[in-house]
Amino acid sequence: MKGNSLKERIAKSGRLDWYLLFASVMFAGFLAANALFSGKFFNSMMMGTRYQLNDYFSHLGYASQPIGTNIYVYSRDVVFPPLAYLFYGFLARIDGFIAPNPTDIFANMTVGQNLTVFVTVMMLCTLLLVYAVSLYLQPGRFRGQVLFPGLLIVSYPFLFSSVQRGNSVLLISLLLCIAMAFKDSESKVKKEIALILIAVCAGFKIYPAVFGLLYVFEQRYQESVRLIIYGILFFFVPFLFYGGVDAFMTFVHNAADLGGETFSYSVSRIGDDLGILLTGEPVPVFSNLLQQAFLLLSLIALYFSKKPWVKILLLGALMGLYVSSGWPYNSVYMLPGFLLFLSSGETLHGFQETASFALYCLTFCVPFVFAWLGGHVICYAVFLQWGLNVFFTLKEEIAAAKTGSERPESV
């Protein structure tokens, strides 16, 4: 009887159950290995102590300057749109902080109550995560409100990347989760909130502007126009607080300067790895061709896909991997697609869903067994997931074209 009962439980286990099991085992393994090797696993998975909370406190220092200052002249690393700096400036003014030297990150961290404010922001993000999860899943109080968010928080995209750097990508991904949950609501208010949230996210990071393609491809043109209007307001108007046209021109220069580099989380880096594998050194043409093919195939698959979770997955991969200067914290952009995937059904159907689920699990866990590879593991997991779903989307479209039938809408 016990054997049959166990088999029945396994058969009834859903996507969330399997993720919780896998992530829990990986986290337990990480804790054990880390204790056994005196913290070496933890330290090897971090991006170096010099980057600790770097993104938050560096930009806090820039944003703390008086309104009207062209903060974009301080460093080429001042590459966020001005809406982000208005947010950082608000946080700096909670404690009345004005950085004497905006580029002194350690001083920005230790002066006044800045560190306390950061911890508070992270606690509020945790509450936002619990709320976002509740919009997609109703798995019970402990599983949904404690265990699942807790395992996400200690996963590589969260703890070992976006939190470690203090990057606003964490907040942006949570806002996008809420926006996608509201996007197709029957409530007109929630639909409008979704548009505003997407525009706000684009005003922080630019990349989320690609979510506007969903409205265009779904022929929701009136909402597309309103989204463009919101986007213009949230992106351009804040430049008035930092010097207007001069600030905008410096921003463009900084973004172009930084965007020309290749870091550890991008298709350009995968192209470099391919060149090293074939010739022993990076081949720029490989990286350039792969980057442009990645963009083109993403847009084609996004247009043809009938599965909402696949669309959001493709957008998350596009935001994270396309820009050559990406860092592993961009993998947290996969969160909206992961939540939608988990809410799309209990059981897994076919190779596409099973493989996508396995790669999602690898992305949102603590891959301690690959600790020495850092963000490379996550980069390739996301890239494989992207390639898998592009392949199946185009395959289904070609098959439908041959039979002259239209593929039905799918979850």
C-alpha positions in Angstrom: 0.0 0.0 0.0 2.8 2.4 0.9 4.5 1.7 -2.4 1.3 2.5 -4.3 0.7 5.6 -2.2 4.2 6.9 -3.0 3.7 6.2 -6.8 0.4 8.1 -6.7 2.1 11.0 -5.0 4.8 11.1 -7.5 2.3 10.9 -10.4 0.3 13.8 -8.9 3.3 15.9 -8.3 3.2 19.1 -10.4 5.8 21.4 -11.8 6.1 23.4 -8.6 6.6 20.3 -6.6 9.5 19.1 -8.8 11.1 22.5 -8.7 10.9 22.7 -4.9 12.5 19.3 -4.6 15.3 20.0 -7.1 16.1 23.5 -5.7 16.0 22.2 -2.1 18.4 19.4 -2.9 20.8 21.8 -4.6 20.6 24.3 -1.8 21.2 21.5 0.8 24.1 20.3 -1.2 25.5 23.8 -1.4 25.3 24.3 2.3 27.0 20.9 3.0 29.8 21.5 0.4 30.3 25.0 1.6 30.7 24.0 5.2 33.0 21.1 4.2 35.3 23.4 2.2 35.2 26.4 4.6 33.2 28.7 2.4 35.0 28.2 -0.8 31.8 27.4 -2.8 30.1 30.5 -1.5 33.1 32.8 -2.4 33.7 31.2 -5.8 30.1 31.8 -6.8 30.2 35.5 -5.9 31.4 37.9 -8.5 34.3 39.2 -6.4 34.3 41.4 -3.3 35.1 44.5 -5.3 31.6 44.2 -6.9 29.8 43.7 -3.6 26.7 46.0 -3.7 28.6 48.0 -6.3 25.7 48.9 -8.6 23.5 50.2 -5.8 26.0 52.4 -4.0 27.8 53.7 -7.0 24.6 54.9 -8.6 23.4 56.2 -5.2 26.4 58.4 -5.0 25.8 59.8 -8.5 22.1 60.4 -7.8 22.7 62.1 -4.5 24.0 65.2 -6.2 21.8 68.3 -6.3 18.9 68.4 -8.9 20.1 70.0 -12.1 23.6 68.4 -12.0 24.6 66.5 -15.1 25.5 63.3 -13.3 26.4 61.5 -16.5 29.7 63.3 -16.7 31.1 61.6 -13.6 31.7 58.2 -15.2 31.0 56.2 -18.2 29.3 53.7 -15.8 26.4 56.2 -15.4 24.4 54.5 -18.0 20.9 54.2 -16.5 18.1 56.4 -17.8 17.3 59.4 -15.5 14.2 57.8 -14.0 16.4 55.3 -12.2 18.5 58.1 -10.8 15.4 59.9 -9.6 14.6 56.7 -7.6 18.2 56.4 -6.3 18.1 60.1 -5.5 14.9 59.6 -3.4 16.6 56.9 -1.4 19.7 59.0 -0.9 17.6 61.9 0.4 15.9 59.7 3.0 19.0 60.2 5.1 19.9 63.5 3.6 23.0 62.0 1.9 25.1 63.9 -0.6 28.2 62.1 -1.7 31.3 64.3 -1.5 33.0 62.0 -4.0 30.3 60.1 -6.0 32.8 57.5 -7.3 33.8 56.4 -3.8 31.6 53.4 -3.5 32.8 52.3 0.0 32.2 55.7 1.4 28.7 55.8 -0.1 28.0 52.4 1.6 29.3 53.4 5.1 28.0 57.0 5.5 24.9 57.5 7.5 22.1 55.0 7.2 22.6 54.2 3.5 23.2 50.5 4.2 20.1 50.3 6.4 18.1 51.9 3.5 19.4 49.3 1.1 18.5 46.4 3.5 15.0 47.9 3.7 14.7 48.0 -0.1 15.6 44.4 -0.2 13.0 43.5 2.4 10.4 45.4 0.4 11.5 43.5 -2.8 10.9 40.2 -0.9 7.4 41.3 -0.2 7.0 42.2 -3.8 8.2 38.8 -4.8 5.7 37.1 -2.6 2.9 39.2 -4.1 4.1 38.5 -7.6 4.1 34.8 -6.9 0.6 35.0 -5.5 -0.6 36.4 -8.8 0.4 33.2 -10.7 0.3 30.4 -8.1 -2.0 29.3 -5.3 -0.1 26.4 -3.9 -0.8 26.9 -0.2 0.6 29.3 2.3 3.9 27.5 3.2 4.8 26.3 -0.3 3.8 29.5 -2.1 4.6 32.2 0.4 7.7 30.8 2.2 9.4 27.9 0.5 9.1 28.9 -3.2 10.1 32.6 -2.7 12.8 31.5 -0.3 14.4 29.1 -2.8 14.2 31.8 -5.5 15.9 34.3 -3.2 18.9 31.9 -2.6 19.2 31.0 -6.3 22.0 32.2 -8.5 20.1 35.0 -10.3 19.0 36.5 -7.0 21.5 36.1 -4.2 24.7 35.4 -6.1 24.2 38.0 -8.7 21.5 40.7 -8.6 21.5 41.1 -4.8 25.2 40.7 -4.5 25.6 43.6 -7.0 22.7 45.5 -5.6 21.4 45.9 -9.2 18.0 47.3 -9.9 17.3 44.4 -12.3 15.8 42.6 -9.4 13.1 45.3 -8.8 12.5 45.5 -12.6 11.9 41.8 -13.0 9.4 41.8 -10.2 7.5 44.7 -11.7 7.5 42.9 -15.0 6.0 39.8 -13.3 3.2 42.0 -12.0 2.7 43.7 -15.4 2.4 40.3 -17.2 -0.1 39.1 -14.6 -2.2 42.2 -15.2 -1.7 42.4 -19.0 -4.7 40.2 -20.0 -6.9 41.0 -17.0 -10.6 41.8 -17.5 -10.1 44.9 -15.4 -9.3 48.0 -17.4 -7.5 49.5 -14.4 -5.1 46.5 -14.2 -4.5 46.6 -17.9 -3.5 50.2 -17.6 -1.3 49.5 -14.7 0.5 46.9 -16.8 1.2 49.5 -19.4 2.5 51.9 -16.8 4.7 49.3 -15.2 6.3 48.3 -18.5 7.0 52.0 -19.3 8.5 52.5 -15.8 10.7 49.4 -16.2 11.9 50.7 -19.6 12.5 54.1 -17.9 14.9 52.3 -15.6 16.7 49.8 -17.8 15.5 50.4 -21.5 15.5 46.6 -22.2 12.0 46.1 -20.9 10.7 48.2 -23.8 10.8 45.0 -25.9 7.6 43.9 -23.9 5.8 46.4 -26.1 6.2 44.0 -29.0 3.6 41.7 -27.3 1.0 44.4 -27.8 2.0 45.1 -31.4 2.1 41.4 -32.4 -1.2 40.8 -30.7 -2.6 43.8 -32.7 -3.6 45.7 -29.5 -2.7 49.0 -31.2 -4.5 51.4 -28.9 -2.7 50.0 -25.9 0.6 50.1 -28.0 0.1 53.8 -28.6 -0.6 54.5 -24.9 2.5 52.4 -24.0 4.6 54.6 -26.3 3.3 57.7 -24.7 4.0 56.4 -21.2 7.4 55.4 -22.4 8.3 58.8 -23.8 7.1 60.5 -20.6 9.1 58.2 -18.2 12.2 58.1 -20.4 12.7 61.6 -21.7 11.0 63.9 -19.1 13.3 63.0 -16.2 16.3 64.2 -18.2 15.1 67.7 -17.3 16.2 67.1 -13.7 19.8 66.4 -14.8 20.6 69.0 -17.4 18.3 68.3 -20.3 19.8 67.9 -23.7 23.4 67.8 -22.4 22.6 65.0 -20.0 20.9 63.1 -22.8 23.9 63.4 -25.1 26.3 62.3 -22.4 24.0 59.4 -21.6 24.1 58.2 -25.2 27.8 58.5 -25.3 28.2 56.5 -22.1 25.8 53.8 -23.2 27.6 53.4 -26.6 31.0 53.2 -24.8 30.0 50.5 -22.4 27.9 48.6 -24.9 30.9 47.8 -27.0 32.4 45.5 -24.3 31.7 41.8 -23.9 31.1 40.4 -20.4 30.2 37.0 -19.1 26.4 36.8 -19.8 25.6 37.4 -23.5 25.4 35.6 -26.8 28.5 37.6 -27.8 30.4 35.7 -25.0 29.0 32.4 -26.3 30.3 33.5 -29.8 33.7 34.1 -28.2 33.7 30.7 -26.6 32.8 29.2 -30.0 35.8 31.0 -31.6 38.1 29.7 -28.8 36.8 26.2 -29.3 37.4 26.2 -33.0 40.5 28.4 -33.4 42.0 28.9 -30.0 41.0 32.5 -29.7 37.9 34.7 -29.9 36.7 35.4 -33.5 34.7 38.7 -33.6 32.7 37.6 -36.7 31.3 34.6 -34.8 30.1 36.9 -32.0 28.6 39.4 -34.3 26.8 36.9 -36.5 25.5 35.0 -33.5 24.2 38.2 -31.9 22.3 39.4 -34.9 20.9 35.9 -35.6 19.8 35.7 -32.0 17.9 39.0 -32.4 16.3 38.0 -35.7 15.2 34.5 -34.6 13.9 35.9 -31.3 11.6 38.3 -33.1 10.4 35.7 -35.6 9.7 33.2 -32.9 8.0 35.8 -30.8 5.7 36.7 -33.7 4.7 33.1 -34.5 4.5 31.6 -31.0 1.0 30.8 -29.7 2.1 29.9 -26.2 2.2 32.9 -23.7 4.9 31.3 -21.6 7.2 30.9 -24.6 6.7 34.5 -25.6 7.7 35.8 -22.2 10.6 33.3 -22.1 11.9 34.6 -25.4 11.6 38.2 -24.2 13.5 37.4 -21.0 16.3 35.8 -22.9 16.4 38.7 -25.4 16.7 41.3 -22.6 19.4 39.3 -20.8 21.6 37.9 -23.6 21.4 40.2 -26.5 23.5 43.1 -25.2 27.2 42.2 -25.2 27.9 44.0 -21.9 25.4 41.9 -19.9 26.2 40.4 -16.5 24.8 37.2 -15.0 22.3 39.2 -12.9 20.3 39.7 -16.2 19.3 36.1 -15.8 16.7 37.3 -13.3 14.7 38.6 -16.3 13.7 34.9 -16.8 11.5 35.1 -13.7 8.3 36.4 -15.4 8.4 33.5 -17.9 9.2 31.0 -15.2 6.1 32.0 -13.1 3.9 31.9 -16.2 5.3 28.5 -17.1 4.6 27.1 -13.6 1.0 28.5 -13.8 0.4 27.0 -17.3 -0.4 23.5 -16.0 0.4 21.0 -13.3 2.0 18.2 -15.4 4.7 18.4 -18.1 3.7 17.5 -21.7 6.3 16.5 -24.3 10.0 17.2 -24.7 9.7 21.0 -25.1 8.0 21.5 -21.7 10.2 19.0 -19.9 13.5 20.3 -21.2 12.4 23.9 -20.6 11.4 23.0 -17.1 14.8 21.3 -16.4 16.7 24.4 -17.7 14.5 26.7 -15.6 15.3 24.6 -12.6 19.0 24.9 -13.4 18.7 28.6 -13.8 16.8 29.3 -10.6 18.8 27.2 -8.2 22.3 27.2 -6.5 24.4 25.3 -9.1 27.2 24.7 -6.6 28.5 21.7 -8.6 29.5 24.3 -11.3 30.6 26.9 -8.9 33.9 27.5 -10.6 32.1 28.4 -13.8 30.0 31.1 -12.2 27.5 32.8 -14.5 28.6 30.8 -17.5 26.3 27.9 -16.4 23.3 30.2 -16.2 24.2 31.9 -19.5 24.3 28.6 -21.4 21.1 27.3 -19.6 19.2 30.4 -20.7 20.7 30.2 -24.2 19.8 26.5 -24.6 16.3 27.2 -23.4 15.9 30.0 -25.9 17.2 27.8 -28.7 15.0 25.0 -27.8 11.8 27.1 -27.8 12.8 28.9 -31.0 13.2 25.5 -32.7 9.9 24.1 -31.6 8.0 27.3 -32.4 9.4 27.5 -35.9 8.9 23.7 -36.3 5.2 24.0 -35.3 4.7 26.9 -37.6 6.3 25.2 -40.6 4.2 22.1 -40.0 1.0 24.2 -39.7 1.9 25.9 -43.0 2.4 22.6 -44.8 -1.0 21.3 -43.7 -2.7 24.7 -44.3 -4.0 24.8 -40.8 -3.6 27.4 -38.1 -2.1 26.4 -34.8 -4.6 26.9 -31.9 -3.9 29.2 -29.0 -2.0 27.3 -26.3 -1.2 27.8 -22.7 
